[in-house]
Amino acid sequence: MFDMDHWAYELVVPRGVLQGIPLARYDWWDRTLPIFTRGTFADGTPTPRYGTLGVRSDLIGRRVKHLHHMA
């Protein structure tokens, strides 16, 4: 598995060097974190479907100029 930053996709994908792995060849699927396989944490609770960058200042009632203002 390869964890790549978003900016690298536009470099790697057009060149054809990023390929999927068939599950039959991936021996560690049962040990892969369920965040990536089922969308849950190890204890079974679902992962949140929102991100901190989705906080809108018009919805929280105060101005957000920097990320530290959201704390």
C-alpha positions as a Markdown table, in Angstrom:
| # | Residue | x | y | z |
|---|---|---|---|---|
| 1 | Met | 0.0 | 0.0 | 0.0 |
| 2 | Phe | 1.1 | 3.5 | -0.7 |
| 3 | Asp | -0.1 | 6.6 | 1.1 |
| 4 | Met | 0.4 | 9.5 | -1.1 |
| 5 | Asp | -0.4 | 13.2 | -0.8 |
| 6 | His | -3.2 | 14.6 | -3.0 |
| 7 | Trp | -0.8 | 16.7 | -5.0 |
| 8 | Ala | 1.1 | 13.6 | -6.2 |
| 9 | Tyr | -2.0 | 12.0 | -7.9 |
| 10 | Glu | -1.8 | 14.4 | -10.8 |
| 11 | Leu | 1.8 | 13.3 | -11.3 |
| 12 | Val | 1.4 | 9.5 | -10.8 |
| 13 | Val | -1.9 | 8.6 | -12.3 |
| 14 | Pro | -1.4 | 9.9 | -15.8 |
| 15 | Arg | 1.9 | 8.0 | -16.0 |
| 16 | Gly | 0.2 | 4.7 | -15.3 |
| 17 | Val | 2.5 | 3.8 | -12.4 |
| 18 | Leu | -0.4 | 3.6 | -9.8 |
| 19 | Gln | -2.1 | 0.3 | -10.0 |
| 20 | Gly | -4.7 | -1.4 | -7.9 |
| 21 | Ile | -4.0 | -4.7 | -6.0 |
| 22 | Pro | -6.4 | -7.6 | -6.4 |
| 23 | Leu | -7.6 | -8.7 | -3.0 |
| 24 | Ala | -6.7 | -12.3 | -3.8 |
| 25 | Arg | -3.0 | -11.2 | -3.9 |
| 26 | Tyr | -3.2 | -9.0 | -0.8 |
| 27 | Asp | -2.4 | -11.4 | 2.1 |
| 28 | Trp | -2.9 | -8.8 | 4.9 |
| 29 | Trp | -6.5 | -7.8 | 4.2 |
| 30 | Asp | -7.7 | -9.3 | 7.5 |
| 31 | Arg | -5.2 | -7.1 | 9.4 |
| 32 | Thr | -6.0 | -3.9 | 7.5 |
| 33 | Leu | -7.6 | -1.3 | 9.7 |
| 34 | Pro | -11.4 | -1.3 | 9.3 |
| 35 | Ile | -11.3 | 2.5 | 8.7 |
| 36 | Phe | -10.1 | 1.6 | 5.2 |
| 37 | Thr | -12.2 | -1.5 | 4.6 |
| 38 | Arg | -15.6 | -0.9 | 6.3 |
| 39 | Gly | -15.5 | 2.8 | 7.3 |
| 40 | Thr | -15.5 | 2.0 | 11.1 |
| 41 | Phe | -13.0 | 2.2 | 13.9 |
| 42 | Ala | -11.6 | -0.9 | 15.5 |
| 43 | Asp | -14.3 | -0.9 | 18.2 |
| 44 | Gly | -17.1 | -0.8 | 15.5 |
| 45 | Thr | -18.1 | 2.9 | 15.8 |
| 46 | Pro | -18.6 | 4.5 | 12.4 |
| 47 | Thr | -16.0 | 7.1 | 11.2 |
| 48 | Pro | -17.3 | 10.6 | 11.0 |
| 49 | Arg | -18.4 | 11.9 | 7.6 |
| 50 | Tyr | -17.2 | 15.5 | 8.1 |
| 51 | Gly | -13.9 | 17.2 | 8.4 |
| 52 | Thr | -12.6 | 20.2 | 10.3 |
| 53 | Leu | -12.1 | 22.2 | 7.2 |
| 54 | Gly | -15.9 | 21.9 | 6.5 |
| 55 | Val | -16.6 | 24.2 | 9.5 |
| 56 | Arg | -18.3 | 27.3 | 8.1 |
| 57 | Ser | -18.1 | 30.6 | 10.1 |
| 58 | Asp | -21.6 | 31.5 | 9.1 |
| 59 | Leu | -22.9 | 28.4 | 10.8 |
| 60 | Ile | -20.9 | 28.6 | 14.1 |
| 61 | Gly | -21.6 | 32.3 | 14.7 |
| 62 | Arg | -18.0 | 33.6 | 14.8 |
| 63 | Arg | -15.3 | 34.5 | 12.3 |
| 64 | Val | -12.7 | 31.8 | 11.5 |
| 65 | Lys | -9.5 | 33.3 | 10.0 |
| 66 | His | -7.1 | 30.5 | 11.1 |
| 67 | Leu | -7.5 | 26.9 | 12.1 |
| 68 | His | -6.6 | 27.6 | 15.7 |
| 69 | His | -9.8 | 29.7 | 15.9 |
| 70 | Met | -11.9 | 26.6 | 15.6 |
| 71 | Ala | -10.7 | 25.1 | 18.9 |
